[in-house]
Amino acid sequence: MEDEDLSQPWVCVETDPFTLRTRYFDVPKRIRMPSHVKTYDESEDPEDHLKIFQAAAKVERWAMPTWCHMFNSTLTGNARVWFDDLLSESIDSYDDLKEAFLVPDIHKRTKPKPKLTKPSTEWKEREKSKSTKLKSTVKDEAKPKKYLMDQPAPI
């Protein structure tokens, strides 16, 4: 520990899918994600996200390792979990990252939607009956009330 150069940027020790050459590439400090590139959480089309990102990266003229780091920064939710689960040092280039990203199974990680079951006939009848009663009550309330002169009106 005493030989550690404390003037160097600190990197949290964790498993990283990037190889050393990509992981420790010196990304320029003034790099910013173009505003039209949105985050990706697997709720949208992965190919669409990839195409938008790639178009921006080409215009920005980023070096290949910067593509990797910037693409990683767009991932949120289930997509972030997918990235964090990649094998250590399995991504050496943007092409590797793109290939892994486009594997169809990764985009099925979202929670399955509950199956909708058809309501039973009995349930339909009960709901129809409730609806009919409600409509008749509303119609009755809309009618003007008639009171006898010798009875006081309800308050």
C-alpha positions, 0 to 999 in steps of 0.5 A, spaced: 500 500 500 505 504 501 508 504 494 501 506 491 502 512 487 496 517 490 497 522 485 494 517 479 486 517 478 483 511 483 479 505 480 475 501 484 477 494 484 471 490 481 470 485 475 470 489 469 468 486 462 473 490 458 480 488 457 485 492 460 487 496 454 480 498 453 479 499 461 485 503 462 484 507 456 485 515 457 478 517 455 479 525 454 475 529 460 471 533 455 467 528 452 460 529 453 454 524 450 450 528 445 443 530 448 439 526 443 443 519 445 438 517 450 439 511 456 437 504 454 434 500 459 431 494 455 424 497 454 426 500 447 429 496 440 436 495 442 438 495 434 435 502 434 439 504 440 445 502 437 444 505 431 443 512 434 449 511 439 453 509 433 451 515 429 453 520 434 460 516 436 462 517 428 460 524 428 464 525 435 470 522 432 471 518 438 477 513 439 474 505 439 475 505 447 471 511 448 465 508 444 465 502 449 465 507 455 460 511 452 456 506 450 456 503 457 454 509 460 447 509 456 445 503 460 440 503 465 436 498 469 436 491 466 441 493 461 446 495 466 445 488 470 446 485 463 453 489 462 455 487 469 454 480 468 458 479 462 465 475 463 471 479 466 475 481 460 471 479 455 470 485 451 476 487 447 473 492 442 466 496 441 465 490 436 465 485 441 461 489 445 456 490 440 456 483 438 454 481 445 449 486 446 445 484 440 444 477 442 437 476 442 436 473 449 439 479 453 433 483 451 428 478 454 430 479 461 425 484 463 419 481 468 414 477 464 407 480 464 402 477 468 397 473 463 390 476 462 385 471 463 378 471 460 373 473 465 368 468 467 361 468 465 359 469 472 363 475 473 361 478 467 353 477 469 355 480 476 359 486 473 353 487 468 348 487 473 352 492 477 352 497 471 345 496 470 343 498 477 348 504 477 345 507 471 338 506 474 340 510 480 343 515 476 337 516 472 332 516 479 337 521 482 336 526 475 329 526 476 326 532 479 323 530 486 315 532 487 313 533 495 306 534 498 305 541 500 303 538 507 310 535 508 317 538 509 322 537 504 328 533 506 334 537 508 
